[in-house]
Amino acid sequence: MSRLLRTCFAAAFIAGLIGASSPGRAAAPAGPAASAPAPGTSPADLDRLVSGAMAQYRLKAILVQVSSQGRTTYLRARGESMAGVAAAPAMHFRNGAFAFTYMSTLLMELVDRHVVSLDEKLAKFLPDLPDAGKISLKNLADMTSGYADYVYQPEVLGGTTRDPFRHWTSQELIRIGTGTPMLFAPGSNWAYSHTNYVILGRVLELATHMKLADALRQYVLQPMHLTDTKGFDTPVIPEPVLHAFSSERRADLGIPAAKPFYEESTYWNPSWTTAEGAVETTSIADLVRTMIDVGTGRLLSKASFAAQVGPNLVGFGHSQPGCAACRANTTAFNYGLGVLNLGPWVTQTKSFAGSAASAGYLASHGLAIAVVTTNGAGAYDAKGDAVDASGPIFASIANLMAPDARIAMPK
């Protein structure tokens, strides 16, 4: 499997929490924090945790923001974006599967407006796709459609390794994902698959009669006041940029373990990660705003909010031969609609090309946390694999600040 893709999807966060097999420099001076600490935890406590995590995971940079009751109580940037350039909280980076959260929010807004229903079949929009008459919009949004993940098909695996700058279209990705045998009958199991959200992106365009980027901006990004979150058709990232570096292609390129190999990956083309119009860049402040708004259901009706973030899949799903992504949803981990529920925490994550992020909201405490990381050269092993450290660091901060709502940690 390509190292480029090994930790690409949102479920990498799950792996980070239950024991991932796939994820330093001296810290730069810490940025200023708000004067009031989060209840029960001092900035010094968090400083020690962040510094320890940076050394433990051999990170190049880490950004952390904490909000309590809507007020920023902790904000730090440590390490370097690139040589001689200190990391800063205002830096931009790719947001990966956070776009799934925005797409599911748009879907539920359309449900509230009676434009679509979750039970509507895909055949109404894309009748030529396999099993379109059996797959509902809910099956796409909650990953129960049975469509295989295009990410793990040879065409994408090999293509991204050979040319990480290649542009992929949604049409190509849908063709690859639906051209592979179904993992299971629609609605009979659960498996994380990017194919679902690329198809859902096309459905949202047809339902709104708008380009996906325009619909997301009008219905989600602007109402959430996400001024740093923008969609791009190219690998551009607005300045200031949090640069990323990777050794993920080492084994695939046949580079010996003894030979140094650590390449800049900031501008690798992310077009294969999700639907056209949903490939976005963001900031840590926007991640915190996102999780607060999603975790409180600010844009949705009560029914749609419950459908998006409720633990509705607990007890559903099972492991299955030939389906590595198939698994049971539990109270500790369950999928909503474009969000990951870790117990009472509503979360999302991204991991791509040496950069990762995890963010979440705990409604009972009014607590939001976001962690962004980039890997240093020492984070990679002899095969070019690294741990996505953002998930374990997020969980450690969450458990420190809200010990009564603990996230399960690796044993």
CORFENFEN-V136799 format. One line per field, one symbol per residue. ss: DSSP state (h for helix, s for strand, l for the rest). A space follows every 10 residues. Layout:
# CORFENFEN-V136799
ss->???
This chain:
# CORFENFEN-V136799
ss->llllllllll lhhhhhhhll llllllllll llllllllll llhhhhhhhh hhhhhhllss ssssssssll ssssssssss ssllssllll lssslllhhh hhhhhhhhhh hhllllllll shhhllllll lllllshhhh hllllllllh hhlhhhhhhh hhlllllllh hhhhhhhhll llllllllll sllhhhhhhh hhhhhhhhll lhhhhhhhhh hlllllllls slllllllll slllssllll llllllllll llssllllll llllllllls sslhhhhhhh hhhhhhllll lhhhhhhhhl llllllllls llsllsllll lllsslllls ssllssssss ssllssssss sshhhlssss ssssslhhhl llllllllhh hhhhhhhhhh hlhhhlllll l
